[in-house]
Every structure is written in C-alpha cells, then in structure tokens.
Amino acid sequence: MTGVIIAGFLIPIPDIPILQESARNLFLHVPMWFTMAVCFAAGLVYSIKYLNNPDLTTDRKAETATQVGLLFGICGLITGSIWARFTWGSWWTFAEPRMNLSALGMMIYVGYFVLRTAFENPEKRAKIAAVFNVFAATTIPFLLYIIPRQLPSLHPGAEGNPAFSEITAPELRYIFYPAVIGFIALSVWLYDILYRYKEVKHQLEHHRA
C-alpha cells in the first residue's frame, strides 16, 4: 500500500485490482464531472429565469455557467481517456458506453455555442439559446447516469472492475471529497472572472454604439 502526503499526514492509497496506482486519477476525473454537473445546473437555472423574465444579463450568466461547465466536461473526457489508456489499454474504446455517451453530451453543449453564433439579434439569440440549454441539460442525466447503468460497461461497478464503494475507500475519501469541493470552488472563481469580462465587454460595446 502506498500513499500521498497531505499537510504532513500520510494518506494510504489501498491496492485496488485493475486500477492499481492509476486510482489517484479518482481525485481529478470524478470531481470534474461533479463540477460540470453543478455548472450545467446553474446554466439551466439561468436559462429558465431568462425564459420567465427576458434579461440579457441573465442570458450572459447562463452562457458563462455553461462555458465553465463545458470546460470541466472536456477535462473529464481527457482525464477519463488517460485513465482508460492505463487500465484498459486504449485511449478510447467504443465498447464503453459511458465514454461515448459522455462525448455525445459534450457535443450537444458544443451545439449550444454554435447555435448562439447563428443569430445576430441578441434577444432572439438569447431566447433560442435558453430553450436549447434546457433541452441540453435534460439529456445529461440520461446520457451520463441512467442509460450507461442499463448497458454492459468497463466502468467501476461492472463485471471485472471494482465497485465504486471500493474505489472510494475511507482512505481515499479524505482526498476525494475535498477535491470535489475544491474544483467546484475553482469553477465559481472561473465563472466570476468570465462573467465580469463579459459585462465589461458588453458595456464597452454599448458605449461605442
């Protein structure tokens, strides 16, 4: 059993079959998806608020939250691909439904930003984008959680892999849960910076007009 040192304390890392030392990726890969879900949920809330009370400020908040969520979703795909290379022997496998459905989910959100570029009128763009964002957010639970559980998978909990409860052993939870909180806090910081940038840009454009 090996471990990592945090604040002067040695946190042991249990020997997990198949995953071995790559189990440390748990502290990056899974928190990325948690953070993505929080950001997409925030984007959904702002989109619904816009549909109830049209305000371009709310639209910018929805766009910003969704941008940050997509960033963490892509990071989740990348860390998952790296993990797959060391545990399954391939950067990507089409036999793994969770990987492919996750990629599909990210492509749906890429479509959200492509759609925004198709309209010049800010109000029309915001309304169509809000409707699309509601649709996109409702697909995520199905693509990432519900459908993969109904299909054979290489992911933890399926045959040949340790269950998630074994991966998140008590020793690992001391790192895992703070990592989740830390990445969510990082997303809030990124959201704040990006939103303030959009507000300044909007004010400058409005001033020139």
C-alpha positions in Angstrom: 0.0 0.0 0.0 1.3 3.4 -1.0 0.1 6.8 0.0 0.2 10.5 -0.5 1.3 13.2 2.0 -1.2 16.0 2.7 -0.5 18.6 5.3 2.2 16.4 6.8 0.0 13.3 7.1 0.4 10.2 5.1 -2.9 9.2 3.5 -2.6 5.5 2.4 -3.8 4.5 -1.0 -5.2 0.9 -1.0 -4.2 -1.5 -3.7 -7.2 -1.7 -6.0 -7.3 -4.5 -8.6 -7.0 -3.4 -12.3 -6.7 0.3 -11.3 -3.5 0.0 -9.2 -1.7 3.3 -9.0 -3.9 5.0 -11.5 -6.6 5.1 -8.8 -5.1 8.5 -8.0 -6.9 9.8 -11.0 -10.1 9.5 -9.0 -9.2 12.8 -7.4 -9.2 14.5 -10.8 -11.6 12.6 -13.1 -14.7 12.2 -11.0 -14.6 15.7 -9.4 -14.5 17.1 -13.0 -17.9 15.5 -13.7 -19.3 16.7 -10.4 -18.2 20.3 -11.2 -19.6 20.1 -14.7 -22.9 19.0 -13.4 -23.1 21.9 -11.0 -22.2 24.4 -13.7 -24.7 22.9 -16.2 -27.4 23.1 -13.5 -26.6 26.7 -12.9 -26.8 27.4 -16.6 -30.2 25.6 -16.7 -31.5 27.8 -13.8 -30.4 31.0 -15.5 -31.9 29.8 -18.9 -35.2 29.2 -17.2 -35.0 32.5 -15.5 -34.4 34.2 -18.8 -37.5 32.5 -20.4 -39.6 33.7 -17.5 -38.2 37.2 -17.4 -36.1 38.1 -20.5 -33.0 39.9 -19.5 -29.7 39.8 -21.4 -27.8 39.9 -18.1 -29.4 36.6 -17.2 -28.5 35.2 -20.6 -24.9 36.1 -20.1 -24.9 34.3 -16.8 -26.4 31.2 -18.4 -23.8 31.3 -21.2 -20.9 31.8 -18.7 -22.0 29.0 -16.4 -22.4 26.7 -19.4 -19.0 27.6 -20.8 -17.3 26.7 -17.5 -19.3 23.5 -17.3 -18.2 22.5 -20.8 -14.6 23.2 -19.9 -14.8 20.8 -17.0 -16.7 18.3 -19.0 -13.9 18.3 -21.6 -11.4 17.9 -18.8 -13.4 15.0 -17.6 -13.2 13.3 -21.0 -9.4 13.9 -21.2 -8.7 12.5 -17.7 -11.0 9.6 -18.5 -9.1 8.9 -21.7 -5.8 8.9 -19.9 -7.2 6.6 -17.2 -8.6 4.3 -20.0 -5.1 4.1 -21.6 -3.5 2.8 -18.4 -6.4 0.5 -17.2 -8.0 -0.7 -20.5 -5.0 -0.4 -22.8 -6.6 2.1 -25.2 -7.1 5.9 -25.2 -10.7 5.4 -26.3 -12.9 2.4 -26.7 -16.2 2.4 -28.5 -17.2 -0.7 -26.4 -17.6 1.6 -23.4 -21.0 3.3 -23.5 -20.2 5.8 -20.7 -17.3 7.3 -22.6 -19.2 7.6 -25.8 -22.4 9.0 -24.3 -20.3 11.5 -22.3 -18.7 12.6 -25.5 -22.2 12.9 -27.1 -23.3 15.1 -24.2 -20.4 17.4 -24.7 -21.1 17.7 -28.4 -24.7 18.7 -27.5 -23.3 21.6 -25.5 -20.9 22.5 -28.2 -24.0 22.8 -30.4 -25.3 25.3 -27.9 -22.5 27.7 -28.6 -22.6 27.0 -32.3 -26.3 27.9 -32.2 -25.5 31.2 -30.5 -23.3 32.3 -33.4 -26.2 31.8 -35.8 -28.2 34.8 -34.7 -27.3 38.5 -34.9 -30.3 39.7 -32.8 -29.3 39.5 -29.1 -32.9 38.8 -27.9 -33.6 36.1 -30.4 -30.2 34.5 -29.8 -30.8 34.5 -26.0 -34.3 33.0 -26.3 -33.3 30.2 -28.7 -30.2 29.5 -26.7 -32.2 29.3 -23.5 -34.6 26.8 -25.0 -31.7 24.7 -26.3 -29.9 24.9 -22.9 -33.0 23.5 -21.2 -33.1 20.6 -23.7 -29.3 20.0 -23.3 -29.5 19.9 -19.5 -32.3 17.4 -19.5 -30.2 15.0 -21.7 -27.2 14.9 -19.3 -28.8 12.7 -16.5 -29.8 10.2 -19.2 -26.5 10.2 -21.1 -24.2 10.1 -18.1 -26.1 8.2 -15.5 -29.3 6.4 -16.5 -28.5 4.8 -19.9 -25.0 3.7 -19.0 -26.3 1.8 -16.0 -28.5 -0.3 -18.3 -25.6 -1.4 -20.6 -22.5 -3.5 -20.1 -19.7 -1.3 -19.0 -16.0 -1.4 -18.2 -16.5 1.4 -15.6 -16.5 0.6 -11.8 -19.4 -1.4 -10.7 -19.5 -3.6 -13.8 -18.0 -7.1 -14.1 -14.2 -7.1 -13.9 -14.0 -3.7 -12.2 -14.1 -2.8 -8.5 -17.3 -1.3 -7.3 -17.3 2.5 -6.7 -17.6 1.9 -3.0 -14.3 0.1 -3.1 -12.6 2.9 -5.0 -13.9 5.5 -2.6 -12.5 3.6 0.4 -12.3 5.6 3.6 -8.6 6.4 3.0 -9.4 7.9 -0.4 -12.4 10.0 0.8 -10.1 12.2 2.8 -8.8 13.4 -0.6 -11.8 12.8 -2.8 -14.4 15.0 -1.2 -12.1 18.0 -0.6 -11.1 17.6 -4.3 -14.8 17.8 -5.3 -15.3 20.9 -3.2 -12.1 22.5 -4.5 -12.9 22.0 -8.1 -16.4 23.4 -7.6 -14.9 26.4 -5.9 -12.5 26.8 -8.8 -15.4 26.7 -11.2 -17.1 29.5 -9.2 -13.9 31.6 -9.5 -13.7 31.0 -13.2 -17.3 31.9 -13.6 -16.9 35.1 -11.7 -13.9 36.2 -13.9 -15.5 35.2 -17.2 -18.8 36.9 -16.3 -17.2 40.1 -15.3 -15.2 40.1 -18.5 -18.5 39.7 -20.5 -20.1 42.5 -18.6 -17.2 44.9 -19.2 -17.2 43.9 -22.9 -20.9 44.5 -23.1 -20.6 47.9 -21.5 -17.8 48.9 -23.9 -19.8 47.8 -26.9 -22.9 49.6 -25.7 -20.8 52.8 -25.1 -19.4 52.7 -28.6 -22.9 52.2 -30.0 
